[in-house]
Amino acid sequence: MYQALNRLSTHRLLFRNGSNLTLLRSPKSDFEVYLLGTAHVSERSEQEVRGVIGAVRPAAVMVELCQARADHLRSSAGAGRRASNAGDAPKFKDPLLQQAADLIAELAFASGKDMAAAMEEADAIGARVICGDIPQNETLMALQRAVATFPGGGLGMMSRIARAPPPPRHLEAVLQKLQPILSGGIHTSSVRDAIEALKDRKALGDLNAWLSDVSPELMGVILQRRDHHMFENLNAMAEASLALKGTELRTVAVVGVAHMDGIENKWVNKHGTSTIQSIKSIA
């Protein structure tokens, strides 16, 4: 572990806020997971992914992708195109609802430089790429079913959101930065700045909590169910690690920063508080 941390010191300038890098350890073996939280449209996250994988040199890299999305991202990168998920969103007759669904598909599912970089770096060092997420089509179908539970369907969902209590005041600045996204300008520089700001885990955690109060049905599908699935994949790797040794015990997991709290909490509940370490500074 300490050798890997020392190698990370060469990448210290990548981490202004070390809270997006956490070390998870198995109590039964020397198995380690370097859990890296990213923003999917962030160039800075791409640099962090390359830096961490290059420093840790893991045997495996788990990405927040299902196999179909990983294949699509690889083919898009090979053809010089940007992978997008908006076309896979549930279909609604109401154009406002469709815009909201496209936005959820675009931002909730990894399709950016961070995941492409993770797979490229894994390939470069001969590490296995593990697709850790629920199949996207399965999640989008669950999202459709969640919307259908609202009286009036999608319009009922939008109505409930419109009537929801306002967010905590300290989140107003974050939501203001998200206005370009809500206006549809997903790939403008202002949006990239907004996404970078959401790597503040405290603000993001508070935002997720508020959204979960407003619409637990949607957040359960978009966030919590996927947190559990990715944790189960990592925990299965930890259980299988008893037969491994050396560098085979090292994994890097690259996930959206919104998933970090859920994965970490499940790890602590399973393995105890002594098995987790937030890497706040690399000295």
BELQUI-V109430 format. One record per residue. N is the residue number from 1. PHI is phi in radians with two decimals (NA if undefined). OMEGA is omega in degrees with one decimal (999 if undefined). Layout:
# BELQUI-V109430
n=N phi=PHI omega=OMEGA
n=N phi=PHI omega=OMEGA
This chain:
# BELQUI-V109430
n=1 phi=NA omega=-173.8
n=2 phi=-1.23 omega=175.6
n=3 phi=-1.10 omega=178.9
n=4 phi=-1.12 omega=178.5
n=5 phi=-1.11 omega=178.0
n=6 phi=-1.14 omega=176.8
n=7 phi=-1.11 omega=179.1
n=8 phi=-1.13 omega=-176.7
n=9 phi=-1.07 omega=179.1
n=10 phi=-1.24 omega=-177.9
n=11 phi=-1.99 omega=-172.2
n=12 phi=-1.02 omega=-175.8
n=13 phi=-1.23 omega=178.7
n=14 phi=-1.31 omega=-168.9
n=15 phi=-2.05 omega=172.5
n=16 phi=-1.23 omega=-179.8
n=17 phi=-2.27 omega=-173.4
n=18 phi=-1.16 omega=-176.0
n=19 phi=-1.21 omega=176.5
n=20 phi=-1.66 omega=174.3
n=21 phi=-2.31 omega=-176.6
n=22 phi=-2.26 omega=175.5
n=23 phi=-1.77 omega=175.9
n=24 phi=-1.91 omega=-178.1
n=25 phi=-2.18 omega=173.9
n=26 phi=-1.51 omega=177.1
n=27 phi=-1.33 omega=-175.3
n=28 phi=-1.73 omega=-176.5
n=29 phi=-2.67 omega=177.5
n=30 phi=-1.59 omega=-179.7
n=31 phi=-1.09 omega=-179.0
n=32 phi=-2.31 omega=172.6
n=33 phi=-2.12 omega=170.6
n=34 phi=-1.63 omega=-175.9
n=35 phi=-1.58 omega=-176.1
n=36 phi=-1.93 omega=177.5
n=37 phi=-1.63 omega=-174.9
n=38 phi=-2.24 omega=166.7
n=39 phi=-1.90 omega=-166.1
n=40 phi=-1.15 omega=-179.8
n=41 phi=-1.91 omega=-175.4
n=42 phi=-1.75 omega=174.9
n=43 phi=-1.17 omega=177.7
n=44 phi=-1.09 omega=177.5
n=45 phi=-1.08 omega=177.2
n=46 phi=-1.03 omega=179.3
n=47 phi=-1.11 omega=179.8
n=48 phi=-1.11 omega=179.1
n=49 phi=-1.05 omega=-178.6
n=50 phi=-1.11 omega=-179.3
n=51 phi=-1.13 omega=-178.0
n=52 phi=-1.18 omega=-179.7
n=53 phi=-1.13 omega=178.7
n=54 phi=-1.14 omega=-179.2
n=55 phi=-1.40 omega=-176.4
n=56 phi=-1.35 omega=-176.4
n=57 phi=0.86 omega=-175.7
n=58 phi=-1.32 omega=172.8
n=59 phi=-1.41 omega=-178.3
n=60 phi=-2.51 omega=174.8
n=61 phi=-2.21 omega=175.5
n=62 phi=-1.64 omega=-179.0
n=63 phi=-2.05 omega=177.5
n=64 phi=-1.39 omega=179.9
n=65 phi=-2.49 omega=164.5
n=66 phi=-1.56 omega=-175.4
n=67 phi=-1.09 omega=-178.6
n=68 phi=-1.11 omega=179.7
n=69 phi=-1.23 omega=176.9
n=70 phi=-1.09 omega=179.3
n=71 phi=-1.09 omega=-180.0
n=72 phi=-1.13 omega=-179.6
n=73 phi=-1.17 omega=177.7
n=74 phi=-1.10 omega=-178.1
n=75 phi=-1.20 omega=178.2
n=76 phi=-1.17 omega=179.4
n=77 phi=-1.14 omega=179.8
n=78 phi=-1.15 omega=179.5
n=79 phi=-1.63 omega=179.0
n=80 phi=1.31 omega=179.9
n=81 phi=-1.91 omega=173.6
n=82 phi=-1.55 omega=178.3
n=83 phi=-1.31 omega=177.9
n=84 phi=-2.24 omega=179.0
n=85 phi=-1.86 omega=-171.7
n=86 phi=-1.04 omega=-178.4
n=87 phi=-1.19 omega=-179.7
n=88 phi=-1.62 omega=-176.6
n=89 phi=-1.19 omega=174.7
n=90 phi=-0.98 omega=-176.1
n=91 phi=-1.76 omega=179.1
n=92 phi=-2.22 omega=177.3
n=93 phi=-1.25 omega=-179.2
n=94 phi=-1.26 omega=-177.0
n=95 phi=-1.11 omega=178.5
n=96 phi=-1.20 omega=176.9
n=97 phi=-1.14 omega=178.7
n=98 phi=-1.14 omega=177.5
n=99 phi=-1.10 omega=179.1
n=100 phi=-1.13 omega=179.6
n=101 phi=-1.13 omega=177.6
n=102 phi=-1.09 omega=-179.6
n=103 phi=-1.13 omega=178.5
n=104 phi=-1.08 omega=-179.7
n=105 phi=-1.10 omega=-176.9
n=106 phi=-1.24 omega=-172.9
n=107 phi=-1.68 omega=-176.8
n=108 phi=-1.43 omega=-177.5
n=109 phi=-1.98 omega=-176.8
n=110 phi=-1.10 omega=175.4
n=111 phi=-2.58 omega=-170.5
n=112 phi=-1.95 omega=-175.4
n=113 phi=-1.17 omega=-177.2
n=114 phi=-1.11 omega=-177.7
n=115 phi=-1.29 omega=175.6
n=116 phi=-1.08 omega=178.9
n=117 phi=-1.11 omega=179.8
n=118 phi=-1.06 omega=-179.8
n=119 phi=-1.21 omega=178.5
n=120 phi=-1.09 omega=-178.7
n=121 phi=-1.18 omega=177.0
n=122 phi=-1.07 omega=178.8
n=123 phi=-1.06 omega=-175.3
n=124 phi=-1.13 omega=-178.3
n=125 phi=-1.83 omega=178.3
n=126 phi=1.33 omega=178.4
n=127 phi=-1.46 omega=175.2
n=128 phi=-1.24 omega=172.6
n=129 phi=-1.73 omega=-179.0
n=130 phi=-1.96 omega=178.3
n=131 phi=-1.48 omega=-169.1
n=132 phi=-1.67 omega=-172.3
n=133 phi=-1.72 omega=173.1
n=134 phi=-1.15 omega=176.2
n=135 phi=-0.90 omega=-174.2
n=136 phi=-1.03 omega=-179.4
n=137 phi=-1.06 omega=178.6
n=138 phi=-1.12 omega=179.3
n=139 phi=-1.18 omega=-179.4
n=140 phi=-1.18 omega=174.9
n=141 phi=-1.15 omega=177.5
n=142 phi=-1.13 omega=177.2
n=143 phi=-1.14 omega=176.3
n=144 phi=-1.05 omega=-179.9
n=145 phi=-1.13 omega=178.7
n=146 phi=-1.13 omega=178.6
n=147 phi=-1.11 omega=-178.3
n=148 phi=-1.17 omega=179.6
n=149 phi=-1.33 omega=178.6
n=150 phi=-1.33 omega=172.3
n=151 phi=-1.02 omega=-176.4
n=152 phi=1.54 omega=176.6
n=153 phi=1.13 omega=-177.0
n=154 phi=-1.07 omega=178.9
n=155 phi=-1.13 omega=176.2
n=156 phi=-1.13 omega=176.9
n=157 phi=-1.09 omega=-179.3
n=158 phi=-1.12 omega=179.8
n=159 phi=-1.15 omega=179.4
n=160 phi=-1.10 omega=179.4
n=161 phi=-1.07 omega=-179.6
n=162 phi=-1.15 omega=-178.8
n=163 phi=-1.58 omega=-174.7
n=164 phi=-1.15 omega=174.3
n=165 phi=-1.03 omega=179.9
n=166 phi=-1.12 omega=178.8
n=167 phi=-1.22 omega=174.8
n=168 phi=-0.94 omega=-172.8
n=169 phi=-1.06 omega=-177.3
n=170 phi=-1.22 omega=177.1
n=171 phi=-1.62 omega=-176.9
n=172 phi=-1.05 omega=-179.3
n=173 phi=-1.13 omega=178.4
n=174 phi=-1.12 omega=-179.1
n=175 phi=-1.15 omega=176.2
n=176 phi=-1.11 omega=178.2
n=177 phi=-1.16 omega=180.0
n=178 phi=-1.49 omega=-177.8
n=179 phi=-0.97 omega=177.5
n=180 phi=-1.02 omega=177.6
n=181 phi=-1.14 omega=-178.0
n=182 phi=-1.14 omega=177.7
n=183 phi=-1.54 omega=175.1
n=184 phi=1.73 omega=-177.9
n=185 phi=-1.55 omega=-168.3
n=186 phi=-1.12 omega=-171.2
n=187 phi=-1.97 omega=176.3
n=188 phi=-1.38 omega=-180.0
n=189 phi=-1.11 omega=178.8
n=190 phi=-1.14 omega=177.4
n=191 phi=-1.20 omega=177.6
n=192 phi=-1.06 omega=176.1
n=193 phi=-1.11 omega=-179.7
n=194 phi=-1.14 omega=179.6
n=195 phi=-1.11 omega=178.2
n=196 phi=-1.08 omega=179.6
n=197 phi=-1.11 omega=-179.4
n=198 phi=-1.31 omega=172.4
n=199 phi=-1.36 omega=170.5
n=200 phi=-1.26 omega=-170.9
n=201 phi=-1.15 omega=179.2
n=202 phi=-1.12 omega=179.8
n=203 phi=-1.12 omega=-178.2
n=204 phi=-1.17 omega=177.2
n=205 phi=-1.09 omega=178.0
n=206 phi=-1.16 omega=178.7
n=207 phi=-1.15 omega=178.2
n=208 phi=-1.10 omega=178.7
n=209 phi=-1.11 omega=179.0
n=210 phi=-1.13 omega=179.7
n=211 phi=-1.12 omega=178.3
n=212 phi=-1.19 omega=175.1
n=213 phi=-1.21 omega=-178.4
n=214 phi=-1.22 omega=-176.3
n=215 phi=-2.54 omega=179.6
n=216 phi=-1.07 omega=-179.3
n=217 phi=-1.09 omega=-177.6
n=218 phi=-1.25 omega=-177.8
n=219 phi=-1.18 omega=176.0
n=220 phi=-1.07 omega=-179.8
n=221 phi=-1.35 omega=-172.1
n=222 phi=-1.28 omega=-170.5
n=223 phi=-2.05 omega=-165.5
n=224 phi=-1.17 omega=-179.9
n=225 phi=-1.11 omega=-179.5
n=226 phi=-1.31 omega=173.1
n=227 phi=-0.93 omega=-176.5
n=228 phi=-1.09 omega=-178.0
n=229 phi=-1.11 omega=-179.0
n=230 phi=-1.20 omega=174.8
n=231 phi=-1.06 omega=-179.0
n=232 phi=-1.05 omega=177.3
n=233 phi=-1.13 omega=179.2
n=234 phi=-1.15 omega=-179.5
n=235 phi=-1.17 omega=176.5
n=236 phi=-1.12 omega=176.7
n=237 phi=-1.14 omega=177.8
n=238 phi=-1.10 omega=179.8
n=239 phi=-1.13 omega=-179.1
n=240 phi=-1.38 omega=-172.5
n=241 phi=-1.29 omega=-177.4
n=242 phi=-1.06 omega=-179.2
n=243 phi=-1.68 omega=-175.7
n=244 phi=-1.84 omega=177.5
n=245 phi=-2.69 omega=174.5
n=246 phi=1.04 omega=-176.3
n=247 phi=-1.17 omega=177.7
n=248 phi=-1.12 omega=-177.1
n=249 phi=-1.55 omega=-174.4
n=250 phi=-1.92 omega=179.3
n=251 phi=-2.29 omega=168.2
n=252 phi=-1.93 omega=176.9
n=253 phi=-1.98 omega=-178.1
n=254 phi=-1.90 omega=-177.0
n=255 phi=-2.38 omega=171.9
n=256 phi=-1.06 omega=-173.9
n=257 phi=-1.05 omega=178.7
n=258 phi=-1.11 omega=-178.9
n=259 phi=-1.54 omega=-172.4
n=260 phi=-1.14 omega=-178.0
n=261 phi=-1.02 omega=-178.0
n=262 phi=-1.11 omega=-179.9
n=263 phi=-1.14 omega=-179.4
n=264 phi=-1.09 omega=-179.4
n=265 phi=-1.07 omega=179.0
n=266 phi=-1.20 omega=177.9
n=267 phi=-1.11 omega=179.6
n=268 phi=-1.12 omega=179.0
n=269 phi=-1.07 omega=-178.4
n=270 phi=-1.48 omega=-168.3
n=271 phi=-2.04 omega=178.1
n=272 phi=1.74 omega=-175.0
n=273 phi=-1.20 omega=-178.2
n=274 phi=-1.31 omega=-175.5
n=275 phi=-1.75 omega=-177.5
n=276 phi=-2.31 omega=-179.0
n=277 phi=-2.45 omega=175.0
n=278 phi=-1.41 omega=-179.1
n=279 phi=-1.58 omega=-173.4
n=280 phi=-1.52 omega=176.3
n=281 phi=-2.55 omega=-178.6
n=282 phi=-1.90 omega=-175.1
n=283 phi=-1.89 omega=999
